[in-house]
Amino acid sequence: MSGIDAVNRQHRCVLPFEAQPAEVRQLRKAAAAQLGQWGMPMAGDQTELLVTELATNVIKHVGAGGSATLILEWTCERLRIEMHDKSRSLPFLHSTHSDAECGRGLHMVAAMAADWGAAVTAPGKVVWCEIALGSEPACRRVQRAVQALEGYQGFPAAVREGRQHVAALEESAIELIADLLHWTSARGLDPDDILDRAQTHYEAEAEAA
């Protein structure tokens, strides 16, 4: 992707980009793809909207062509979205009828996010927001599942990102479930009963979340 280079470290993703209108769509897609790799595509639509607003604000109020960086950080209950740029001018909420910095875009960020803020940094500033993702137990289960699936049969480095990564996770999940069913049958257990119990357990936790 032109102008965008992703560096992933566990649950932190750094996406440098050039503040140009053409780059916003690519940045939005890169953020959604990263959430897919983390096993949390359910937050994709909201994240894409917030990334679009934050990136557009950089272009409009800092200047097109400058360098900026999007950082995504995933903890169990929240996804933090940070937009770093070279300007030290901090945004703040104005009347929605005002054309001042961030204006309507910042109102949308504040309305959509669980929390948001801005701070001066050494090279400029950061504007951040956080999305609530749900219950901690559910998030921990997703994290454990991704780790287990990546370790199952071994993942080559070539498929640790992008669509190949998601497809490999799906294939690994199918193989793991199939092997578990073989194991239950070998132990004299009923595979259908195990599946039904797992489904019941999942539905109970999902309803309680």
N, C-alpha and C positions, 0 to 999 in steps of 0.2 A: 504494500500500500504506500503510495507516494507521500513522503514527508512524515510518516508515522512509523515509529519503531517501538514495539512492545517488549518490556522486560518484566518477566513474571517471577516472583519470589513467594512461594506458598500462596498466601491469600492477599498479596499486594501486587498491583499491576501499574506500571508507569508507562504512559503513552505521550511522548513528546509530539507536537504537531505545529504546523505553520498556521497562523491565524488568517485563514482565507475561507470564503464561503464554500468553495468546492471541497475543502477538507472536513467541514462539519459533518457531512453525511458519512464520510469514511470513518471519522472518529466515533460517531454514533454506532456504526456497525461493529467497530472494533470493541467497543464497550459491551455491546450485547453478546458478541462472540465470547468475550472473557467470562461473562456470567454463565454462559452455556458450558464453558470448560469447568467452571467451579460447581456445576450442577444446580444452578439456581436461575434458570431462564424465566421463572415467574416474576422476577423483578425487572425484566428486560424493558418493557414498555415505559415504565416510570423512569428508569435510569436513562433511557434514550431521550426522553423529553427534557430531563434535567441537564444532561450533557449538552443538548442542543442549546438550551437557554444560556448556560454558562459560557459555552464557546462563542455563541453569537454576541454576548456582552463584551467579550474580549475584543472581537473584531470591531464592534461599534464604538466602544468607549476607550480602548487602548490603542487600536489602530490595526488595519489589515497588514499582513505580511510579517508581523512580529512573531517571535517564538513564544510558545506557551506549552504547558504540560498538564495533562489530565492524570490524576492518580486515583485508583480505586482500591479501597481497603475493606476487606470483609471480615467482620467479627461474627460471633454466633447470632446475634440478634439484629445487627445493623450493617448496612452497606454505607461507607463514607465515600463521598465523591468530592475531590479537591481539584480546583482549577487554579494553577499557578501562572502568573504573568509578570512582566517587567515593570508594571506601573505601581507606584506606592499610593495612589489615590484610592482610598477605601470607599466602597459603595455603601449606601444606606437607603432605607425605604423612604420614598417620597409619596405624595399623593399620586394616585393612578393617572391623574390628568397631567402630571409633570413629565417633561422630556429630560429630566436630569439623569445622571448616570444610573444605569441598570433599570430605572423606571418600572415599566410593566413586567419586564422579564424577571426582575428580582421579586416582585410581588408573586409571580407564578411559582418561583422557587420556594419562597416562604410558605405558600399555600400547600404545595405538594410534599414538602419534606417534613420529617419529624423534627428536625432542628437544622439550623444554618448559622453561618457567621462569616467573618472576614478578619484577616490579620495581616500586618506588615511582616514581610520576610526579608532576609538579607538581599536577594536579588529584586524584590518587588513586593508582591502581595499574594495571598491565597484567599479564594472564596470557596467555602466548603458547605456541604449539606449532607444530611444523613437520611437514609430510608430505613424504616422499621421493617424487619423481615419476618417476624413471627416469634414463636416460642423457642427458647434456647435448646430444649431437648431435641426438637425437630431439626434445628440447624446442626446440632452435633451429630445426629444420625446421618445427615447428608454428607457432612465432612468425613465421617467414618466410612461411608459407602464409597466415596470417591477414592479415598486412600486404599481401601480394600480392593476395589476394581482395578486401580492402577498397578497394584502389586500382584494381582492374580494373573498367572502365566507370564508376567513381566511385560512392561511397556517399553518398546524402543523409543529413543529420544525423538525420532522423526515424527511420532504421533502424539507428542505431549502438548500440542496446541492446535487450534483451528478445528475445522469440521472433522478432520480425521480423528482427533482426540475424542470428540463426542461419539462418533461412530464406533470407535474402539471400546469406549466405556459401555455402550449398549451391547456390543457383542460379548464383552467380558461378563456383563451382568447375566446374559442368557446362558453362557457356559457355566457360570457359578451356580445359578439356580438349578440347571440340569444336573450338575455334579452333586448338589445337595439332595436332590430328589433320588438320585442313585444311592446315595449314602443312607437315606432314610429307609429305602426299600431293602437295602442290604442288612439293615438292623432290624428288619421285621416290622417296620412302621408303615403306615398308609400314606403315600405321598400326597394324595388328595386331601387327606385330613390335615397334614402339615401346611399345605397351601391355604386351606380354609382358615386355620388358626392364625396364620401369619396375616391374612387379609383382615380378619376380625381385629387383630391387634393393631394393625395400621389404621383402620377406620376409626377405632376408639381414640387413638392418639390424635388423629387429624381433627376429629370432632371436638376434642378437648383443647386444641391449640387456639 
